[in-house]
Amino acid sequence: MLKTFTFAVMHFSIAFALAYLITGSIVIGGLLAVLEPMVNTVGYVIHEKVWKRIEQRRDDDAMAIPA
């Protein structure tokens, strides 16, 4: 969970900087910087869980094939 949190902090910083540079607005930059990394962080966690399931199924299938 610490890895996910530090990723979110880094992502927030990058998102804020880019949004501020594009819009020139601290409010809009802050809003985009909060929303986008939150959604991306949740997406990252879901992505990791999906890939763990895929890898587990591959391992299970490999074990089921007689040698």
C-alpha positions in Angstrom: 0.0 0.0 0.0 2.9 2.3 0.6 4.0 1.9 -3.0 0.6 2.9 -4.2 0.5 5.9 -1.9 3.9 7.2 -3.1 2.9 6.6 -6.7 -0.2 8.7 -6.0 1.8 11.5 -4.5 4.2 11.5 -7.5 1.3 11.4 -9.9 -0.5 14.3 -8.1 2.6 16.4 -8.4 3.0 15.8 -12.1 -0.7 16.2 -12.9 -0.8 19.5 -11.0 2.2 20.9 -12.7 0.9 19.9 -16.2 -2.6 21.1 -15.6 -1.4 24.4 -14.1 1.0 25.0 -17.1 -1.8 24.2 -19.6 -4.6 26.2 -17.9 -2.7 28.8 -15.8 -5.3 28.3 -13.1 -4.4 27.0 -9.7 -8.0 26.0 -9.0 -8.5 24.0 -12.2 -4.9 22.6 -12.0 -5.6 21.5 -8.5 -9.0 20.0 -9.3 -7.5 18.0 -12.3 -4.5 17.0 -10.3 -6.7 15.5 -7.5 -9.2 13.8 -9.7 -7.0 12.3 -12.4 -4.4 10.6 -10.1 -7.2 9.2 -7.9 -8.9 7.6 -10.8 -5.5 6.4 -12.2 -4.5 5.0 -8.8 -7.7 3.0 -8.6 -7.2 1.9 -12.2 -3.6 0.8 -11.4 -4.8 -1.4 -8.5 -7.5 -3.0 -10.6 -5.0 -3.5 -13.4 -2.6 -5.3 -11.0 -5.3 -7.6 -9.7 -6.4 -8.5 -13.2 -2.9 -9.3 -14.2 -2.3 -11.4 -11.1 -5.4 -13.5 -12.0 -4.2 -13.9 -15.6 -0.8 -15.0 -14.4 -2.4 -17.4 -11.9 -4.6 -19.0 -14.6 -1.5 -19.4 -16.8 0.3 -21.1 -13.9 -2.7 -23.3 -13.2 -3.0 -24.3 -16.9 0.7 -25.1 -17.1 0.4 -27.4 -14.0 -2.6 -29.1 -15.5 -0.8 -30.2 -18.7 0.8 -33.6 -18.1 4.5 -33.7 -18.7 
